[in-house]
């Protein structure tokens, strides 16, 4: 029996695999910025330090059954873990919906999972690990022949997006005398450009900057310190552009009257 991409079993399977990837993402988000190994040791309870048994480590299900607490010591397990698993499961389904059962669907799922990790790591630690930004720059270029993008446009995308942020960072430093943007953001946009190409990547920078500015204004208004994790907003903008970028560009061209 051959199942097509619309079969409920395929959707169920893809959702479950996505949630399992989310479980791994939780490990990445916690350990990568702390310089810890992703493989060892196995996950342990933050309260009693006891290793979490495999049957208590089933994505989403275990957290619900144990009501968000360790089985032994009842220490609360942060809702973030189950939310990341849920979000990654939904992301896998969104990629299947948008790209079908294809290689680009898989590549975009892996890439956007990494962007989800970047969003949370940058938010918490104000860093973007090179392992993700430079790693996915290389992966983006490597898979580009199968993404409908091609090697040349992938490289141009990486250089254009990373280059634009580099220019902005240099100018900002000259004009204001402070670092407005980290090198991590530049490398991250290199990866985004390698995956989506130049024009969509510039759209990501545009949306990311708008989101960041809006958030910064809200924080300032409330009297807080506006230290913006730009990578978080660039990641959020990447999600929008991967799923809706072509529609947005087509809509803009229509609205701008270029079809008249
Ligand atoms: Zn415990």
Boltz pocket constraint, residues with backbone or C-beta under 6 A from the ligand:
constraints:
  - pocket:
      binder: B
      contacts: [[A, 45], [A, 46], [A, 47], [A, 48], [A, 49], [A, 50], [A, 70], [A, 71], [A, 72], [A, 73], [A, 74], [A, 75]]
      max_distance: 6.0
